[in-house]
Amino acid sequence: MKNLLSIESLSRDEIFEIVDLAAEMKSTRGAHASQPLSGQCWALMFSKSSTRTRVSFEVGIRELGGNVMFLAADDIQLGRGEPIKDTARVMGRMLHGAVIRTFAQSDVEDFASYGRIPTINALTDEEHPCQILSDLFTLVESGRRLEDLTISFIGDADCNVARSWIWAAARCGFRLRLAAPDKFFPPASLLEAAGGAVTLHTDPIEAAKGADALYTDVWVSMGKEEEAAYRLAQFQGFQINKELLSFAPDALVLHCLPAYRGKEITDDVFEAHADTIFRQAENRLHAQKAVLSLIAR
């Protein structure tokens, strides 16, 4: 594996290899047998702000022996001014790898193509592969078998996280239910391309019944702030709360954070499942170290 650009680009075997290695990374933290990034310098190139992604990648690169620099939107403007292909061809001559968090999926793909160095998608408007790999590891760590799962995603079913879940379901063979107002369903072309056992629901209760995990994300993603009032009105009723959880009493509750309590999830449910949610956040570090190690081979 040279790059991580999307869940779509991964095979089933690669996903399971990353999940297995994430468990090893977690159990051996502070005592890794090798430092695969020793002598390397990686850049975090972020056009979108971040807390968990930046911290987990900076810590992970350093724990694997590498050096890291952070380049924010004001430091380097992906897709604005200088063409991506020119930025990539310069960076590719200086860096050993790049972690990119930006808007357009094409920017990450073009950077990987022209830069010819390992490139990791740390979030685009199209996909959020690192998050879903961490989530899959969290589910396995919690004693679940990926092939047997029923995952219910409640909220914006056309956001980057939901789209990555669609590809994960197709690759791993689990059942995915997407609950959203029909205006926020993913395009039929995506579902057809991905395949897999994905169903769409306008009734969150039907989506939640008997699920192994209930998953949600913010209703107003970065770049959608102008739609905030409209989105908040549309998603009323698509909240993870006690009533919804009563239809899946044994389900794990997952949230990729940040959480807006009282909107996509109630405060009481969030706190009742905080251990799982913050373990899910911690697992970003271990899953991303697994990805970095595999890319460095």
C-alpha positions in Angstrom: 0.0 0.0 0.0 1.6 3.2 -1.2 -1.2 5.7 -0.3 -4.4 5.9 1.6 -6.7 8.0 -0.5 -10.1 6.4 0.3 -11.8 3.4 1.7 -13.0 2.8 -1.9 -9.4 2.2 -2.9 -8.8 -0.4 -0.3 -9.4 -4.1 -0.6 -11.0 -6.2 2.1 -7.6 -7.8 3.0 -6.0 -4.4 3.3 -8.7 -3.2 5.7 -8.4 -6.3 7.9 -4.6 -5.9 7.9 -4.9 -2.3 9.1 -7.3 -3.3 11.8 -5.1 -6.1 13.0 -2.0 -4.0 13.0 -3.8 -1.2 14.9 -4.4 -3.7 17.7 -0.7 -4.5 17.7 0.2 -0.8 17.7 -2.0 -0.2 20.7 -0.7 -3.1 22.7 2.9 -2.3 22.1 2.8 1.5 22.3 6.0 2.8 23.7 7.8 -0.4 22.9 7.6 -0.8 19.2 10.0 -3.3 17.7 10.8 -1.0 14.8 10.8 2.7 13.8 9.6 2.6 10.2 9.7 6.4 9.8 13.1 6.9 11.2 15.0 9.5 9.3 11.9 10.7 7.4 10.1 14.0 7.4 6.4 14.2 6.8 4.1 17.2 6.3 0.6 17.7 7.6 -1.0 19.9 5.0 -4.4 21.1 6.4 -6.8 23.4 4.6 -9.5 22.5 7.1 -9.1 22.9 10.9 -8.6 19.9 13.1 -8.0 18.7 16.7 -8.0 14.9 16.8 -6.6 14.4 13.3 -3.7 16.8 13.8 -2.7 15.5 17.3 -3.1 11.8 16.4 -0.9 12.2 13.2 1.7 14.3 14.9 2.0 11.9 17.8 1.9 8.9 15.6 4.6 10.0 13.1 6.9 10.9 16.0 6.3 7.6 17.8 7.3 5.8 14.6 10.5 7.7 14.5 9.7 10.4 12.0 9.8 14.2 12.0 6.7 16.2 11.2 5.8 19.7 10.1 2.4 21.3 10.2 1.3 23.5 7.2 -2.0 25.3 7.7 -4.2 26.9 5.1 -2.2 30.2 5.4 1.1 28.3 4.9 0.1 26.4 1.8 -3.0 26.9 -0.3 -4.1 23.6 -1.8 -6.0 24.2 -5.0 -5.7 28.0 -4.8 -3.0 30.0 -6.6 -0.3 27.5 -7.5 -1.7 24.4 -9.1 -1.8 21.2 -7.0 0.4 19.4 -9.4 3.1 22.0 -9.1 2.9 22.1 -5.2 3.1 18.3 -5.3 6.1 18.1 -7.5 8.0 20.5 -5.2 7.0 18.8 -2.0 7.7 15.4 -3.5 11.4 16.4 -3.8 11.7 17.4 -0.2 9.3 15.3 1.9 9.0 11.6 2.5 5.2 11.7 2.9 2.2 14.0 3.2 -1.0 13.9 5.2 -3.6 16.1 3.6 -6.9 17.4 5.0 -8.8 19.5 2.5 -12.0 20.0 0.6 -11.7 18.3 -2.9 -10.9 14.6 -3.1 -9.3 15.4 -6.5 -6.7 17.5 -4.7 -5.5 14.6 -2.6 -5.5 12.3 -5.6 -3.6 14.7 -7.8 -1.0 15.4 -5.1 -0.4 11.6 -4.8 -0.1 11.3 -8.5 2.3 14.2 -9.1 4.2 14.2 -5.8 5.0 10.5 -6.0 5.4 10.3 -2.3 3.2 8.4 0.2 0.0 10.4 0.6 -2.8 10.0 3.2 -6.3 11.4 3.0 -6.9 12.9 6.4 -10.4 14.1 5.3 -12.0 15.5 2.2 -15.6 16.4 1.3 -15.8 13.0 -0.3 -14.3 10.6 2.2 -12.8 10.3 5.7 -11.0 6.9 5.5 -8.8 7.3 8.6 -11.9 7.8 10.7 -13.7 4.7 9.5 -10.6 2.5 9.9 -10.4 3.7 13.5 -14.1 2.9 13.9 -13.7 -0.6 12.5 -10.8 -1.2 14.9 -13.0 0.0 17.8 -15.8 -2.4 16.8 -13.4 -5.3 16.6 -11.7 -4.3 19.9 -15.2 -4.4 21.5 -15.6 -8.0 20.5 -17.6 -7.6 17.3 -16.9 -9.5 14.1 -17.0 -7.1 11.2 -18.7 -9.6 8.8 -21.6 -10.1 11.2 -22.4 -6.4 12.0 -25.4 -4.2 11.4 -24.4 -0.6 11.6 -27.0 2.2 11.7 -25.8 5.6 10.7 -28.2 8.3 11.8 -28.0 11.8 10.3 -26.5 13.2 7.1 -26.2 10.1 5.0 -24.4 11.9 2.2 -21.5 13.3 4.3 -17.9 12.1 3.9 -18.1 9.8 6.9 -21.3 8.1 5.7 -19.8 7.7 2.2 -16.7 6.0 3.7 -19.1 3.7 5.7 -20.8 2.8 2.4 -17.5 1.6 0.9 -16.5 -0.1 4.2 -19.7 -2.1 4.1 -19.1 -3.1 0.5 -15.6 -4.2 1.2 -16.1 -6.0 4.6 -19.5 -7.5 4.0 -21.5 -6.1 6.9 -24.9 -4.5 6.8 -25.2 -0.7 6.8 -28.4 1.2 7.4 -28.5 4.9 6.6 -31.2 7.0 8.3 -31.8 10.5 7.0 -34.3 12.8 5.4 -34.5 11.7 1.7 -32.9 15.0 0.7 -29.7 13.8 2.4 -29.4 10.3 0.9 -26.3 9.5 -1.0 -26.7 9.4 -4.8 -28.0 6.2 -6.4 -24.8 6.1 -8.5 -22.6 5.8 -5.4 -24.7 3.0 -3.9 -24.7 1.1 -7.2 -20.9 1.5 -7.6 -20.2 0.4 -4.1 -22.7 -2.5 -3.9 -23.0 -4.2 -0.6 -25.9 -4.5 1.9 -26.8 -0.8 2.3 -30.3 0.2 2.9 -31.9 3.7 3.1 -34.4 4.7 5.8 -36.4 7.8 6.5 -37.5 6.4 9.8 -34.6 6.3 12.3 -36.4 3.7 14.4 -36.5 1.2 11.6 -32.9 1.8 11.0 -32.0 1.3 14.6 -33.9 -1.8 15.4 -31.5 -4.6 16.6 -28.4 -2.8 15.3 -25.0 -3.6 16.7 -23.9 0.0 16.6 -25.6 3.4 16.3 -23.4 6.0 14.7 -23.8 9.7 14.2 -21.9 12.8 13.1 -22.6 16.5 13.2 -25.5 17.8 11.2 -23.6 20.8 9.9 -20.2 19.8 8.5 -17.3 22.2 7.8 -18.1 24.2 4.7 -21.9 23.9 5.3 -22.2 26.7 7.9 -24.4 28.8 5.6 -27.0 25.9 5.6 -27.0 25.6 9.4 -30.6 26.7 10.1 -32.0 24.7 7.2 -30.1 21.5 8.2 -31.0 21.8 11.9 -34.7 22.0 10.9 -34.4 19.0 8.5 -32.6 16.7 10.9 -35.1 17.1 13.8 -36.1 13.5 14.7 -32.8 12.0 13.6 -31.2 12.2 17.0 -29.6 9.4 19.0 -31.4 9.6 22.3 -32.8 7.1 24.9 -35.9 6.4 22.9 -33.9 5.5 19.8 -31.5 3.4 21.8 -34.3 1.4 23.3 -34.7 -0.2 19.9 -31.1 -1.3 20.0 -30.4 -1.8 23.7 -27.1 -3.7 23.2 -25.7 -1.4 20.6 -22.4 0.5 20.8 -22.9 4.2 20.4 -20.2 5.9 18.2 -19.6 9.5 17.3 -16.6 10.7 15.3 -16.5 14.1 17.2 -16.8 16.9 17.8 -20.3 16.3 19.3 -23.0 18.9 19.5 -25.0 17.6 22.5 -28.7 18.3 22.2 -28.5 18.1 18.4 -27.4 14.8 16.8 -27.0 13.2 20.2 -28.4 13.9 23.7 -26.1 14.7 26.5 -27.3 11.8 28.7 -26.7 9.2 25.9 -23.3 10.7 25.1 -22.2 10.5 28.7 -23.5 7.0 29.1 -21.4 5.9 26.2 -18.5 8.3 26.7 -16.0 5.5 27.3 -16.6 4.0 23.9 -16.7 7.3 22.1 -13.4 8.5 23.6 -11.8 5.1 23.0 -12.9 5.5 19.4 -11.2 8.9 19.3 -8.0 7.4 20.9 -8.0 4.7 18.3 -7.4 7.2 15.6 -3.7 7.2 16.8 -3.3 3.5 16.6 -5.1 2.9 13.3 -3.2 5.8 11.7 0.1 4.4 13.0 -0.9 1.1 11.3 -1.5 2.9 8.0 1.8 4.7 8.3 3.7 1.5 9.1 2.2 -0.3 6.1 2.9 2.6 3.8 6.5 2.7 5.0 7.2 -1.0 4.2 
